[in-house]
Amino acid sequence: MKKDILLSGVGGQGILTIAALLDTAALLEDLYVKQSEVHGMSQRGGAVQSHVRISDRPVYSDLIPYGKADMILSVEPLELFRYLPYMAPDGWIITDINPYINIPDYPDKEVLMEQLRRFPHHLIIDARDLAKKSGSIRTANIVLAGAASRFLPFKPETWEEAIRTLFSRKGERIVQMNLDAFERGKEAAAAQLAESD
């Protein structure tokens, strides 16, 4: 078993929190994990990316080769286009539908969504709306992690333990908010996949 996941977005969207969640889940299941990250100009809304490689055998490089990513999970829809050369032919893209407009010539949202829907394997989730329903827009990253979870090798109880591990120092209310966001992401992914069958 091996999963190569490329995470992308802009500074402040919680890319590194998703990476930490994946790392924690992998370690809880005694899997090997390697991670690299590039912060860019994260304080100014610049690009942030992380490579996460999970396997049941030792992983020697923390960078995903071109054409080998099983998934690109992007918290910002335009950012994922930067990393398409990494995508495996049968890879999945998972992204929020809501753009973070940080450049003057940001493409029209409908044109962008049309481009994303051309990919054979995609989940385009309104993570911001689901995060609000969970109690905070800041959980949009965890909503997307929930959507991605169906393609990752972890047991449900592992995901819960990983979320509790990451957020317990912030108190039970924050833990519950993130658990709820994760479940909403899972449900949204299941509904979207059922529609496409």
N, C-alpha and C positions, 0 to 999 in steps of 0.2 A: 504494500500500500504506500502510495506517495501522493501528496497533494501540494501543488505549487499555487499560491494565492498572491496576487499583486493587489495591494491596497492603494487607492489614490484619492486625492481631494486637495483642499487648500487648508492653510493654517487655521487652527481653531475648530475644525470639524470632527476631531476625535479619531483620526486615522491611527495614531499610535495606541489609542485605547483599544481599538479593534485588534490591532496586532498583539497587544498584551493579553487580550481575551483568548485569542487563538493559541498563543504560546502557553498560557495557563492551562487551557483545556488539554493541549497535547501532553504537557508534563503530568497532568492528573491521570492520563491514560497510559503513562510510561512509554510515550512515543518520542522519537527524536524530533527536534525542531531547531531550525536556524532562521534568524531574522536579520534583515538589514533595513536601514531607513535613511531617507534623505529629507531633511527638514526644509530646505530651500529658504525662502524668506517668509517663514511661517508666521512671523509677527505681523506681516503686512498682507496677509491673505494670499501668499505665494504658494506654489506647488509643494505638496508633501506626498511622499510615496514610501511604501514599505513592501519588501518582499518577505513572505513567510513561507517556509518550506517545512512540511510535516511528513514524516515517514516512519515505518516500522523498522527501518534499517538506518545506519548512520548516514547523515547528510554532510557532505564535505564542503559545499559552497553555499554561502548565504544568498547568492544572486541567482535568480531564475534565468535560464537561457532564453534567447529569442525563440518564439514558437512553442514554448513548453508550459505556459501558465494555464492551469485548469480553470482559473477564475480571475477576472478582474472585478474587484468590488470597489466601486467609486462612490464617494459621498457627494461628488459634484459631477454632473453628467458630461460636461465638456472635457474635463480632465482625463477621463478614461481614454479618449482618442489618442492622447500622448503615448499611451502604453500598448496600443494594439499590436505592434510588432512582437510583443511577448506572448500574445494569445495563441494557444494551441488550436488547431482546426476545429476541435469539438469542444472548445472552452466556452464558459458562460460569462456573460457580463451581467452584473447586478449593480443597479444605480438608483439614486434618488431622482425623482422627476423634477425636483426644484433646483434651478440653477443658482449659483452664487456668482452674481455678475460683478466681476472685479476688473474688467477691461472694457474700453470704450466701444470696441467693435464686436461685442459678444453676439453670437448668431441668434436669430429668431428661435424662440423656444420650440415652436411647432416644427420647424425645419430640423432642429436638433433631435427632437423625439422621433421624427420620421427616419432619420439616419440610424438611430439606435434600434428601431424596430426592424431594420433590415437584417440584423444579426440573427442567425438561426436559433441561437440559445441566449435568451435575454429575460431578465426580470427588471421591470421599471416600476419602482415602488414610490408611492407618495409618503416617504419616510417622515417628512416634516409634519404632515397631518397626523400620522399615527403616533409620532412622538408627543405632539400636543395632547392627544387623548390619553397618553400615559402619564402626563403631568408636567412634562418639560420638553421643549424643542431640542434641548441638548442631548436627548436620548435618540436622535435620528440615526446616529451611527450604530447604536445597538439594535434598532429596528432592522437596519440593513444586515447586521450580523445574524439576526434571527432568520431573515429571508435566505441568507447564504447557507444556513446551518443544514438544510436538507441535502446539500451536496458535500458535506464534510463528515468525517468518520466518527464523530463523538456521540456518546449516549446522552439522552436528555438530562440525566442527573449530573453528568459531567459539566454540561453547559451551565446548569444552575449553580453548581459548586464554584465554577470559574467566575461567574458573575458575582457571587457572594464574596469570593476571595478578593476580587478587584475593588469592590465598592463598600465592603463592610466598615472600613474606617470612616466612611461618610455617614453612617447611620442606617438603620433599618428602612426608613422611608425611601432613601435613595436606592437601596438594594431592591426594594419592591418595585419602584418606578422602572428600574432597568430590567428586571425580570418581566414586567408587564410589556415593556417596549419590545423585548426579545420575542415574546409570544405573539404580539401583534404582527411582527415581521414574518414569523413562521406562517401565520394564518394568511397573511396577504400573499405570500409566495405560493402557498397551496391553492388558494383561490385562483390566482393568475394562471398557474400551471393547469388546473382543471379546465379553465376556459379554453386553453390552447389545444387541449386533447381532442 
